[in-house]
Amino acid sequence: MDDIKVGREVLSVIRDLQFIMNDLSAELRVGLADTHHLISL
C-alpha cells in the first residue's frame, strides 16, 4: 500500500468518526436538556 492510499483511508475514517461524534453530541445535548428540564421542575 502506498502512502497516498493510506492517507486517504485515514482521512475517511476520521471523517466517519467526526460524523459519529456529531451525532452523539447532538443526542447528548438533547438528553442533557431533558434532564435539566426534569430537574428544574
Backbone as numpy.savetxt, mean C-alpha at the origin, in Angstrom:
# Nx Ny Nz CAx CAy CAz Cx Cy Cz
20.44 -13.61 -16.68 19.59 -12.40 -16.68 20.47 -11.15 -16.68
20.15 -10.20 -17.52 20.94 -8.98 -17.55 20.40 -7.95 -16.57
21.24 -6.97 -16.27 20.90 -5.96 -15.25 19.61 -5.21 -15.57
19.42 -4.87 -16.85 18.24 -4.10 -17.23 16.97 -4.88 -16.90
16.99 -6.19 -17.22 15.81 -7.02 -16.96 15.55 -7.08 -15.46
16.61 -7.28 -14.68 16.47 -7.33 -13.22 15.90 -6.02 -12.70
16.42 -4.90 -13.21 15.94 -3.59 -12.78 14.46 -3.41 -13.06
14.03 -3.88 -14.24 12.60 -3.76 -14.58 11.75 -4.60 -13.65
12.22 -5.83 -13.35 11.48 -6.71 -12.44 11.33 -6.04 -11.08
12.44 -5.50 -10.58 12.43 -4.85 -9.27 11.46 -3.68 -9.27
11.50 -2.87 -10.32 10.60 -1.71 -10.40 9.14 -2.14 -10.39
8.82 -3.21 -11.12 7.42 -3.63 -11.17 6.98 -4.18 -9.81
7.89 -4.85 -9.11 7.56 -5.35 -7.76 7.32 -4.17 -6.82
8.19 -3.16 -6.90 8.04 -1.97 -6.05 6.70 -1.29 -6.33
6.36 -1.20 -7.62 5.10 -0.56 -8.00 3.92 -1.33 -7.41
3.98 -2.67 -7.50 2.92 -3.49 -6.91 2.82 -3.25 -5.42
3.97 -3.20 -4.74 3.99 -2.99 -3.29 3.37 -1.64 -2.94
3.73 -0.60 -3.70 3.18 0.73 -3.43 1.66 0.71 -3.59
1.19 0.00 -4.62 -0.24 -0.11 -4.87 -0.92 -0.78 -3.68
-0.33 -1.89 -3.20 -0.88 -2.62 -2.05 -0.86 -1.74 -0.81
0.25 -1.03 -0.59 0.36 -0.17 0.59 -0.69 0.94 0.55
-0.90 1.53 -0.64 -1.92 2.58 -0.77 -3.29 2.02 -0.42
-3.58 0.82 -0.92 -4.84 0.16 -0.61 -4.99 -0.04 0.88
-3.94 -0.59 1.50 -3.98 -0.87 2.94 -4.15 0.40 3.74
-3.40 1.43 3.41 -3.47 2.67 4.19 -4.85 3.31 4.05
-5.45 3.19 2.88 -6.81 3.72 2.70 -7.78 2.97 3.61
-7.66 1.64 3.64 -8.53 0.84 4.50 -8.28 1.16 5.96
-7.00 1.32 6.31 -6.65 1.65 7.70 -7.26 2.98 8.10
-7.16 3.96 7.20 -7.71 5.28 7.52 -9.22 5.18 7.77
-9.91 4.41 6.93 -11.35 4.23 7.12 -11.60 3.54 8.45
-10.81 2.51 8.75 -10.96 1.79 10.01 -10.71 2.69 11.20
-9.66 3.51 11.12 -9.35 4.43 12.22 -10.46 5.45 12.39
-10.98 5.95 11.28 -12.07 6.92 11.35 -13.27 6.29 12.05
-13.54 5.03 11.74 -14.65 4.32 12.39 -14.44 4.21 13.89
-13.22 3.81 14.31 -12.98 3.65 15.74 -13.04 4.99 16.45
-12.51 6.04 15.84 -12.59 7.38 16.44 -14.05 7.78 16.61
-14.84 7.46 15.60 -16.26 7.79 15.63 -16.93 7.08 16.81
-16.59 5.80 16.99 -17.18 5.02 18.08 -16.74 5.57 19.43
-15.44 5.93 19.53 -14.91 6.43 20.80 -15.57 7.76 21.17
-15.79 8.62 20.17 -16.34 9.95 20.45 -17.82 9.90 20.84
-18.47 8.76 20.58 -19.90 8.65 20.91 -20.17 8.43 22.37
